[in-house]
Amino acid sequence: MTAIALIVPAPYDAVSGGYGYDRRMVAGLRARGHTVRVVELAGRHPLPDATAEASAWQAIADLAPGEIPVIDGLGLPSFARAAEAISRAGAVGLIHHPTPLEKGLSEADAALLSEKEALLLPLLARLIATSRATAKALAGMGVSEARIGVVEPGTDAAPRARGSRSAGCAILSIGAAVPRKGHDLLLRALGRLTDLDWRLTIVGSLDRDRAHAAALAALARDLAIAGRVTFAGEVADGALEELWAGADLFALATWHEGYGMAVAEALKRGIPCALTAGGAVADLLPVEAGVIVPPGDWIALSRAMRRPILDTALRHRMSDAAFAAGARLPGWEAQADAFARELAAVAG
């Protein structure tokens, strides 16, 4: 069996798709007899400060003999000053999406992250991408395809959503209130549809970028749709399940997703989707299960959303297609097996 140190920026219990993936893989590997130690990096990420860089050095120094370090991509730039050390350690990169693709970065910061990743990626023993789109992006950055494995997230069994059972359309969006998630674009899209009967609930942290969260609330007021929009913040599992169950349409105007776990959850429940094709989400959504437009084009998104909001029969047909697509998605057990095989290739 393999000894693994999963190195992630603190806090490990953060509510996000990426951290959720990490926790499920840790549980799956442990269930298969592997020893997994979680190391939480201090400091600021992905743009590292001195604390983050010192924490990265310490994480490598503390490795036990034969222990494979698996570095979550969000923390990878913090290892730039420890590049030779991670090469000697045979480190594996777990890449949800390249960090320069985060929205809201200045050109200088994005360039700095690109420089750090260009230095580090060739030194890793293997890269595990969480989608084919991310693997393609890594190959485009000069990484040999032979060194990249793909282990997509799994899904749990879930009941088919019943929908709101009302005359209007209950729209659900899930994602932290950060620029990359494009909630401002979704609000603008819906702001053009005030002649229709809809309401929107956005689930996700309001604390990661409080200025952006406040700007979203102000935008909803400016668009005169604040009475239709609920910023729910992070919610407990039971409350989230109720929101899933009562959703008629899932919407996400993301600029980029390494995979799109919330989209997969929507499909699993047979919920039609209205999306922007940022990153891997375009690979997830069958054309008959929703609508999809280019990233950033909120006017196109508004036009595309009109029919599924208005036409209940169309939503039902989309729901059938979504549920069929969700049934084809892999489960977490199979994906934990796939992750273990990737690590075995390194350990061997």
ABEGO torsion letter per residue (X at the ends): XBBBBBBBBOBAABBBAAAAAAAAAAAAAAAAGBBBBBBBBBEBOABBBAAAAAAAAAAAAABBBGBBBBBBAAAAAAAAAAAAAAAAAGBBBBBABBAAABBGBBAAAAAAAAAAAAAAAAABABBBBABAAAAAAAAAAGBBAAABBBBBBBBBBBBBBAEAGBABBBBBBBEBBBAAAGAAAAAAAAAAAAABBBBBBBBEBAAABAAAAAAAAAAAAAAGAAAABBBAEBBBAAAAAAAAAABABBBBABABBAAGAAAAAAAAAGBBBBBBBBEAAAAABBAAAEBBBBBGBAAAAAAAAAAAAABAAAAAAAAAAAAAAAAABBBAAAAAAAAAAAAAAAAX
